[in-house]
Amino acid sequence: MDKTTDPDAQDLKDRLVAEAAELGFAKCRITRPDAIPKAAARLASFVAEGRHGQMGWMAERMGWRGDPTALWPAARSVIMLAEPYAPAHDPLEALQARDRGVVSVYAQGRDYHDPVKARLKRLGRWLIETVEKGGCRDRKTGKWVTLSSHSKNTTAAHAAKQEVSPEIKVFVDTAPVMEKPLAEAAGLGWQGKHTNLLARDLGNWFFLGAIFTTLDLPPDEPEGEHCGTCTACLDICPTKAFPAPFQLDARRCISYLTIEHHGPVDEALRPLMGNRIYGCDDCLAVCPWNKFAAAAREVKYAAREAEPPMLADLARLDDAGFRARFAGSAVKRIGRDRFVRNVLYAIGNSGDQSLAPVAADLTADPDAAVADAAAWAIARLLGKG
């Protein structure tokens, strides 16, 4: 422990890490809000080059996203947590069943936002209650001090300190927070050549959660990069979405194309999408560090269906059917039209001419992108596209 570290703050941190593990998090590390000074410039460059595609929200709040101290100036520490969701089987195997649709592993079960946020809130409440029972904030330094038992109830101790409850804010991928750079700064892992976070003891199958707090907690050392000469994640990308190691052009990424991109997808990219209908796991699945992947502890992340769904069944979904089938799933957020558009691209790539009538039923769909995808699928199946 650093000689300048407050022993009471270190004790609180140790207890916090233990409580996080008890709640089911695989890893808990701490950093400062100002620990990612290069993030703002990198984000600005990414947006300036147009690599964010149609994700306008990335540009709209760049000030907050690139600088956590601007998002919440009162925050003194950022608690970063890892929630594993490693699949039970190799997700690349499903790509061989061309008459079935492949959904990214993270979206095969319940939407992760709800269970992760619930766990973050429980940890945050524990932190506040623990501090309120045993500490107070120093007026001069702003640091939270855990009072010793012999002074906790004395009038002098309370007169010398200003008792103010700590505050927290929890984030799970729904706010202008750059979780991956913060997680790297906290020592959870590092951003690999595929730009996703990975760790030597977790692989890269895990969600990230963040708790911003006004508490001043001892930070951890950042994690160094351990990709070495490996380029497996870059080499496997079907659409060549990585212009260089550690760089991503979202406009070519299948995850972006199937989830964030609205309207027709570039015809040159459609054949490369294969039967991926929501997200893509290729670059994650081939990472050698996954030999250390932690098993998912949350049963809600388990796939709802034993086998990938049939494309023919998915193409026939109307809005009500889509909502019913994917209730509580991350898939639901893209809506029926974008989803069926993706299914039709997969049908066109299936090589199964028996699916042509299924696509034909959607050539007059009210959604222009769906109708366009249906016509493209038919032409491709019949060798005219």
N, C-alpha and C positions, 0 to 999 in steps of 0.2 A: 504493500500500500504506500502511496506517495506520502511523504512526511507532512505535506500541507493539507492532506485530506482530513476533514473533520471526522473523528471516530464515530460520532453519533450519526452523521450522514451516511458513513460507510456501513454502519450497522443496519440502518434503515434500508439501504440499497440491497444488502445481503438478504434481508428478510423479504424484500420485494421480489428478488429473483427466485427465491424459494417458493413464494406464493404463486408466482407466474407458472412455475413448473407444476405446482399442485393443481392449478386450474386447467392444465392441459397444454400450455404453450411449450414448444420444444426448446426455445431459446429466448433470452431476454437480455438486452444490452442497452446502454444509455449513451447519449451524445448531447451536444449543445445545439441550440437552434442556429448558431452562427458557424457550425462546423462544415458547411458545404459552400465555401465562397466561390467556387468555380461553376456551380450549378446554373446560376443565372445566365452567364455568358454562353454556356453550352446549350441551354434551352433557347436562347435568343437566336443562336446560329442555326439550330435545328428548324425553328419556325421560319427564319429568313430564307432558308433554302427550300421551303415548302414541303419538307419531309413529314409534316404533321397531317398532310392531306386535308380532309374535311373536318378534322377535329379542332374547330374554331375555339373551343373552350380552353385549349392549351395556350392560345395567344391572348385571349381575353383577360386572363388573370396571371400574366407572366410575373408581375411584380411580387405577388404573394407566393406563387409556385416556386420561383427561383430564390426567394429569400424568406425562410421561415420566421425570421425576426420581424418581418413586416406583416406576416399573417396574424401573429399574436405577439405584440411587443412585450407583454408581461411574462411570457414563458421563459423559464430558466433552464429547463431540461426537456429532452425528448426521449421517451422510453420506447424502444423499438422491439417488436415481438414477432416471432416466427411461428406459424401454424401449419404443420405438415398436412399434405393431402396426396402423398405418393400413391400411384395406381397399383392395383394388385397384379395387373398384367401389362405386357408391353403394348402401349397404345399404337405403335406402328403396324401391328398385325392387322388391325381393322381396316387399314388402307387397301388390303388385298380383296376385300369383299365389296366389289364395285357397285353392287345393287343395294348397298346399305350406306347410310349417312354416318359420317364420323363427327362426333361432337367432342370438343376439347375436354380433357379429363376433369378440369376444375368445374366444368358446367354440367357434368353428368349426374350430379346429385343436387342437393339443395343449394340455393344461392348462398355463397360463403359470407356475404356481407352481414347477414343476420347473426349467425352463431359467433363469428369473430367479434363483431361489435358488442354482442352481449357479454362475451368473456372479457373484453377490454373494459367495459363498464363495471363488471364485478371487481376486476383488479383495481380500477380507479377508485371505487368506493372503499375497498380494503385499505388502499393507501391513505385516503383522506381520514378514515376512521382511526387508523393506526396512529397517524400524526396528531390528530385532535386529542386522542387519549393521552399522549405522552410528550407533547412538544409545543413549541410556539416559535414565532419568527422574531429574530433579532431586529430591533428598530434601525440600527445603524447599517448593518451589512445586508439585511434582507434574507439572510440564510435561516433555514428552519433548523432549530436545535431540539433534540430529544432530551428532555430534562431528566436528570438522575432521580432515583426514587426519594433520596433524602431531601431534595429541593423542590420536588414537583408541586407540593402543596403549600409552600411557604409564601407569605405575602411579599417578601423581598424579591423572590424570583419572578413573580408575576408583575411586580412593579417595574422591574428592570427590562422586561420583555413585552412586546406587543403581540397578543394572541390573535392571530388571523388565520382562518382556515385556508389551507392550500386550495388551489383551483386546478381543474384538469379539463382537457378537451380530447376526445377520442376520434380517430380518423381511420377509415378502412376504404381507401381507394375511391372516395366520393367527394373529396375536397381538393383545393389547389395545394397539395402537399407532394413533394418529390420523395416518395417513400424509399426508393432504391438507393439514391445517394445518401440519405440519412441513415439507412440500415448499414451501408458500407462504412460510414463514418463511425457508427456505433460498434462496429466489429461483428455484426451478424454474419457477414460474408462479403463478397465483392461482386461487382457487376462484370459478368463474363463477356466474352467476345460477342455473344448473342444479345447483350445489353440487359439480360435478366440477372437477378441476384442468385448466386449459388454459394454454397459453403462446404468446407471439407467434411463436416460432420452431418450435413443434411441433404447434399445434392442440390437440386434446384426445384424440387416439388414442394413449395411452401408458400403460403400467403403471408403478407406483411400487415401488421397493425401498428398504429402509433398512438401514444398517449403524450400529449403536450402538458406540461405542468409548471406551476409557478415555484415548485420546490427546486432547491439547488442540490442536485445529486451528483456524486462523483462520476465523471464520464469514463467510458471504456476506450481502449486504443482502437483505431480503425484497422480493418482487415486489409492485408495486401492481396495482390492479384496472383492467382495460382493456376492460370490457364496454360502457361508454358507455350509449347509449340503446337498444341492441339488446335485443330481447325474443324473438328467434326461438326459443330453446330453451324458453321458457315457453309461447309460443303454440302450438307443435306438440304438446305433451304430450296424448295422447289422453284421459287420465283426470284431467287438471288436478291433478297431484300437487304442484304448487308453490303453496302458500298465498300466497307473496310472493317477490319476487326474493331469491335466496340462501337460500331455505328449502325444505325438502322434507318432505312427509308420506309416509313410506314405505308407509303403509297403502293408498295409491292408486297407487303406482308399479308399473308392469308388471314391472319387473325384480324387485322384492320379491315381487309376487304369484306370479310363475312360478317363483321360486327359493326364497325363504325361507318363504312362507306355506304351512302345511299345512292340509289339510281343504278343504272347499268355499270357493270365492271368492264374495264378495258378487255376487248375481245382477245387480245394477245395473251392475257393473263388467265382467262377462263380455263383453258385446257390444263394449265399447271395446278389448278386448285383441286383436281382429282375429285374425290368424294368427301372432301372436308366441307361440312355445311355450317359449322360454328367453331371458329378458332382453328388453331393449328398447334400441335405439340412436337413437331419434328425436331426442332433445335433443342428443346428441353430433353426429349427422350434419349438422344444420343450422347448426352454429356457423361463422360466417364466417372465424374464425381457422384453420380447417382447410385453407385455401388454402396454408398454410405447413407442413402436416403432413409429418412425416418418414416415409419408407417403412420398413416393417418390415425389419429386418436378419436376423431369426431365421426361417428357412424353416419351422420347426415351427408357426408361427402361421398359416400359409396354410391356407385352408379345405380340409378333407378331401374334400369333395364339390363337383363343378363346379356343381351346381344345388341349390337348396333341396330337402330331402327331401319326398316325397309323404306327405300326412297319413294316407292309407289304410295305407301300409306301417308307419308309426310306431305307429298305433293297435293293430296286431296284435302288437306286441312283448310277449313275456312277460319275466319277470325275467332269465332267461339270455340271451335275445336282446338285451335292452336293454344288459346289461353288456358283451356282446361288441361291439355296435355302437359304444358310446361308451367303450370301454376307453382310458384315457389322456387322456380329455377332461374338461373341467370340468363338462360336462353330467351325467356319471355320478354326481356327488355328491348329486343330488336324488332319485335312485332311480326305479325304473320307475313306481311308482304316481303320484307327483306329475307326472312327465313325461307319462304317458298322460292324466291329468286335463287338463293343458294342451292336449294334442293334441285332445281331445274338445271343448274350448271353441272351438278353431280350426275344427273340423269344423262345429260349430253356427253359426259365423260365416261359413262358406264360401259359403252359398247354393246348394250343390251337393247336390241331393236324392239323387244316386246314392251319397252317403256315408252315408245313413241306415242301411243294413244293417250297415255297419261299426260304427257306434255301437250298433246294436241288439245286436250280439254281446257288448257289454260292460255291458249293463244289469244283469247278475247278477254282475258282477265282485266278488271278495272284498273289495276295498277300497271302502269306502262312498263316498269322494269320487269315485272313478272311476265307480262305478255312477250316482251322482247326476249327474255331468257327461255321461254317456251319455244319460240320460233327458232332460236339458236340451237336448242337441244335437239329438236327434230331434224334440222339440217345436218347437224353433226352426226346423229345416229344413222341417217340415211346417206351419209357420205357426201353431203352437199355443202358442208361447212368447214 
